Amino acid sequence: MSSSTDNTNQQMNKTIRKDVDKIVDKYDIEDICAQCDAASNKTITYCRCWKSKKFPFCDGSHNAWNKETGDNVGPLVITKKQ
């Protein structure tokens, strides 16, 4: 039995910024508020499924993933109160 295990099939992130040890995105709260102000519906959505072509923003890719796998992942939704 090998002492090392290949965990690549268990990785959630299979394509995004694989050249770094850990992906960390930082946002200033004022920048997020400005994005919400600029959005027509005052809502910003961030990807949590690692499938979005617009990462770190959600593009709805989780819908196909959930249908394919039976998972229930969805985005982080940030809304500015009016």
C-alpha positions as a printed NumPy array, in Angstrom:
array([[  0.   ,   0.   ,   0.   ],
       [  1.337,   3.426,  -0.929],
       [  1.866,   5.943,   1.852],
       [  0.844,   8.865,  -0.335],
       [ -2.717,   9.357,  -1.519],
       [ -3.776,  11.064,  -4.734],
       [ -6.499,  13.494,  -3.669],
       [ -6.859,  15.319,  -7.001],
       [-10.252,  13.68 ,  -7.682],
       [-11.507,  15.02 ,  -4.343],
       [-10.467,  18.613,  -5.026],
       [-13.309,  21.093,  -5.415],
       [-11.165,  23.582,  -7.322],
       [ -9.922,  21.877, -10.459],
       [ -8.988,  24.893, -12.634],
       [ -8.827,  28.259, -10.857],
       [ -5.383,  29.716, -10.048],
       [ -3.763,  26.315,  -9.464],
       [ -0.327,  27.982,  -9.485],
       [ -0.752,  29.257,  -5.896],
       [ -0.798,  27.302,  -2.633],
       [ -4.026,  28.882,  -1.366],
       [ -6.458,  31.246,  -3.026],
       [ -7.332,  34.203,  -0.837],
       [ -9.364,  37.11 ,  -2.143],
       [ -9.665,  40.254,  -0.036],
       [-12.226,  42.964,  -0.63 ],
       [-12.685,  46.283,   1.086],
       [-16.247,  46.673,   2.346],
       [-16.463,  50.088,   0.677],
       [-15.562,  48.524,  -2.668],
       [-18.307,  45.938,  -2.221],
       [-20.778,  48.724,  -1.389],
       [-19.698,  50.566,  -4.543],
       [-20.226,  47.396,  -6.599],
       [-23.691,  47.013,  -5.085],
       [-24.459,  50.651,  -5.937],
       [-23.354,  50.053,  -9.526],
       [-25.391,  46.853,  -9.864],
       [-28.907,  47.348, -11.163],
       [-30.405,  45.16 ,  -8.431],
       [-27.984,  46.24 ,  -5.651],
       [-26.796,  42.615,  -5.319],
       [-23.351,  41.056,  -5.813],
       [-22.899,  37.272,  -5.906],
       [-19.65 ,  35.455,  -5.172],
       [-18.941,  31.914,  -6.359],
       [-18.655,  29.105,  -3.811],
       [-18.685,  26.132,  -6.209],
       [-15.365,  26.851,  -7.979],
       [-17.042,  26.32 , -11.374],
       [-17.663,  29.961, -12.387],
       [-15.993,  31.314, -15.504],
       [-16.21 ,  34.75 , -13.814],
       [-14.57 ,  33.63 , -10.532],
       [-14.639,  35.01 ,  -7.869],
       [-18.064,  36.163,  -9.061],
       [-20.917,  33.726,  -9.617],
       [-22.077,  32.992, -13.153],
       [-24.687,  30.381, -12.203],
       [-22.453,  27.379, -12.963],
       [-23.53 ,  25.808,  -9.668],
       [-26.957,  25.073, -11.196],
       [-25.534,  22.568, -13.696],
       [-23.156,  21.185, -11.049],
       [-26.018,  20.633,  -8.603],
       [-28.153,  18.935, -11.251],
       [-25.245,  16.703, -12.32 ],
       [-24.083,  15.713,  -8.838],
       [-27.088,  16.137,  -6.544],
       [-25.121,  18.755,  -4.591],
       [-26.814,  21.874,  -3.196],
       [-24.09 ,  24.523,  -3.364],
       [-24.994,  28.122,  -4.168],
       [-23.368,  31.554,  -4.189],
       [-22.641,  34.025,  -1.426],
       [-25.11 ,  36.85 ,  -2.079],
       [-24.383,  40.333,  -0.756],
       [-27.166,  42.9  ,  -0.939],
       [-27.054,  46.538,   0.033],
       [-30.101,  47.705,   1.98 ],
       [-31.975,  50.51 ,   0.317]])
